[in-house]
Amino acid sequence: MACIEARGLRKTFGETIALDGIDLEVAEGRILGLIGPNGAGKTTALDAILGLTPYEGQLRVLGRDPWTDRDQLMRDVSFIADVAVLPRWLRVSQALDYVAGVHPRFDRAKAEGFLARTEIKLKSKVRQLSKGMVTQLHLALVMAIDAKLLILDEPTLGLDLLYRKQFYDSLLNDYFDRGRTIVVTTHQVEEIQDVLTDLMFIDRGRIVLACSMEEFETRYLEVMVNPEQLDAARALHPLHERPVFGRSVLLFDQIEREQLAALGEVRKPGIADLFVAMMSHKTAQPEGAKK
């Protein structure tokens, strides 16, 4: 069953096309990484999914139209924005009280369990917390809600490396199950590579890649090419080439590992490597080339 399904989803702001008739489908029980440069359409897509902006085309989230059925939809959806905004005068305990009072699926004990792993005290006021601690508090509040769909927009912004690692560990071990679906956007793509089940690249309002992580790991390979094999490697039409320590690393799509092994050292690329390759490939296309 599809948790999110869009057909011809389009959104414009004046003459600016934010979403250019995209089709997407996110199955229930998956963790999707939505990756794109600034201005690519990520936030607009999330706003449409959350019922925060009208749109053209068809969009169903958990079987509902998010624009017309937003009140019902929000009972089953949680959202963490890239900027955690909480009143500075609020005590941590009061934040827990508030969410417990307004959301019937909030598990206070679970939120307190998340907070117990941090330096945050229940009596502290938000203004006494560091930026990273405010982010942690926001995460604890939202992740303690029993939602069918969790949307994370740069969820670890402001956290240091240790807390980012702890967050994604908690996401997998304490929150995610096959009855939940997670959509996450982030610029720290390498940190989520082992978390995702699905990957989607968006650029200029269009989906330029959509695949499962299983497909990603079998389809794309990188080779640090032996200098004498460089011409042979280039003849296989790599997606991208970059210099590393005086040698060339080439990224290939759907070329057999055995064939590439004769050219140099073969390895799996990171998500960031593929993203840079695809964005560079699009930029390098001649005017009028097929998108």
N, C-alpha and C positions, 0 to 999 in steps of 0.2 A: 504493500500500500504506500502511496506517495504521501509524505508529510507536507511537502511544498511542490506545487506544480504550476508552471507558468507557460503560457503560449502567446507569443507576440507581445510581450510586456514592453510597453513604451512609455517614456516620461520625458517631457520637454519643459524647459524653463525659458520662455521666450524663444529665441532662435537656437538656444543650446539644447542639444539632444543628450540627455543624461542616460537614458536606456533606449537602445535602438532595436526594439522588436525582438527581445531575447526569449528563447525557450530554455527552460530549466526544469529539472525534476530531482528532488531529494527524497530518497526512500526513508521510511520510518526506521529508526534504530541505527542511523549512520552519523558520522562526524565529518562534516564538510568544511574544508578550508577554502574560503573565497578570497583570492589573492589578486591584487591589482594596484597600479600606481595611483597616486593622489589624483582625484578627478576622474577616475575610470568609471564610476557608477556604483561602487560598492555600497556607500551609505544610502544612495537613492534606492537601490534594490532592497536593502534592509528596511528602510522606511516604508516601502510598499508592502513588504511582507508583514510588517508590524501594524499596518493600517494607519500610518501617520501621514500618508500622502495619497491623493487620488492618482489614477494611472489609466492608460489605455491598454486594451488586450485582456486576456483572461488570467486570473490568479486565484488559486485556492490554497489555503493554509489550514491544515488539519480538517479539510473538507469544507471550510468556510471562506466566504469572501471577506478579506480582512478590512476592506473599507466600509462595508455595510454592516458587518457582524463583529466589529472590533470588541465591543463589550463582552460578548460571549467568548471570543477568541482569547482575550487576555487572561481568562481563568486558567488557560492551559499553556501560556507562553511566559517565559521570563527573558529579560533583556538586560545586558550590561553594556552601557555606553562607554565610549573611549574616555570620557571625563566623568569621574564620580562626583556628583554634586549632592552634598548633604549639608543641612543647616549647621553653621559653626557653633551655635549655642547648644546643640543637642548632645545629650549624654548617650553613650553607647547603649546603655540599658533602655533608654527611651526610644532609640531607633528600633530595638528589638520589640518593645511594646507596640510601637506604631505598626510595624509590618504584621505582627501577630493579630492586631485589631482589624486590619483592612484586607488581609489575604487569608482565606480559609485553608489554603494548602501550605502555609508556612509552618515549618518544623523548628520551633525555638531551640529545642535541645540540640538539633543538628547545627544550627547557627552558632550556638555557644561552644559546640565541639570544635568547629572551625576556628573560632576566636581563641580557644584555649591553646592552640598551637602557635599563636602569635604573642607579641608583647602588649597587645591591646587590653586595657582594663575596662570592665563594665562601667565603672564610675567616671571614666575619662570623658571629657567633652571633645567634640570633633575638632575644635580649634587647637586642642593640645596634641593632636595626632600629626605625624609627618604625612607627606603626600602618599608615600607607600602604604602607610597604615590606614589612611582613608580608603585607598583602593582595596586593601584587604577587608575592611569592614563592609564595603559595598559588595564585594564578592561573597562574603559570608551570608549577607542578607538574601541575596538573590539565589545563591546555590542551595539555600535551605528551603526553597519553594519547590514543591513537587510538581514540576511542569513537564509537559510532553515535548515541548520545544524550547530550547535554550539558545538565544542568540547573543553572541559575544563579539563586540566591536572593539578591537584592540584591548582585550580584557586585562592584560598585565602591564599596561602603560603606567610608568611610575614605580614599578617594582624592580628590585635588583635581581641578579641572576638566580640567587638561592631561592627567593620567594616565587619567581616565575616557575622554577622547576617544581617547587612544592605545589603550586596552583595546578599545574597540568597533571601531577600525580594524583591530587585530590579529585580532579575532574574525572579521571579514568577510574580510580579505585573507590571513591565515595559517592559519586554522582551518576555517572553514565551507566545505563543498562540498555538492553535491546528494546525497551519500551519508550526510550527517549531519543530525541534527535537533537544534534548540536550543529549550529552554523557559527563558524569563527572567522573573523578577519584579523589579520595581524601583519606587520612588517617584519616581525621576528620569525620568519618562516621556518628556519632550520629547527627551531625549538618545538614546532608542532608536527614535524615530519612523521615521528613515530606515534603520534596521537591520532592522526587522520585516518579515515577509511576512504574518503573521496576528496578530489582536488578539482578546483575550478579557477581558471584565470579569466579576468574580465579587463577589457581595455577599450576606452572610448565608447562605452555603453554596449559593447558586444562581448559575448562569450567566445574566447579564442581557444580554450581548452576545457574539456570536461572528461574526467576519467576516474576510475577507481585507483586506489594506491597499488593494488595488485597489477593493474595494467601499467601504471607508471613504472613500477619496478621491473617489469619484463620488457617494456617497449623501448625505454631510453637507456643508452649506455654512453659513457664518456671514455675517451682514450687519450692517454698521454703518449703521443706518437713518437716513435723513433725517427730521428731526423732524416734518415735515408728512405723512410716510408711515407714522408709527408705528401708527396705528389699522389701516391696511390690512395692515401686516406682522403685527400681532397676530392679525388675522382668519385668517391662514394656519396658526394653531396651532403656534407654534414650540416646540421641546423646552425651550428655556431662554432667559432674558433677563437681561442683566447691564449695569450702567452702566459706561461708559468715557469719562472726560473730558467728562462732561456729556451724552453721547449714549448711545443704547441699542444694544447688540449682541445680535442674536437668532440662535439656532442652529436650523436647519431640517433635517428629514429627508425626503429624496425630493421636494424641490420643485425645479423646473427653474431653472437659473441665469438664463435670460432673464427669467423672471417676477420673480426676486429682484433683478435688476439695476435694475429700475425703482424699487426701494425704497431703494437706497443702495449703498454699497461692498461688493462680494461678495468673500469670501476663504475659503480652506480653513481649517477649525478645526484646532487641535492636539489630540492625544490627551487631554491634560489637560482641555481645554475640553469635549470630549465626555463625559469621565468625570464631571466636576463636573455637567454638564447631566443626565446619566442618573441620578446619585445624587440630585440635587435633585428630579428628576421623580418618582422613586420615593417620596421622603419626602413630597412634596406630594400624593400620591394620597389620596383620602378613604378612611376606614375601610371595608373590605369591597370595595374596588376590585380589579379583576382584576390580578394580578401579571404 
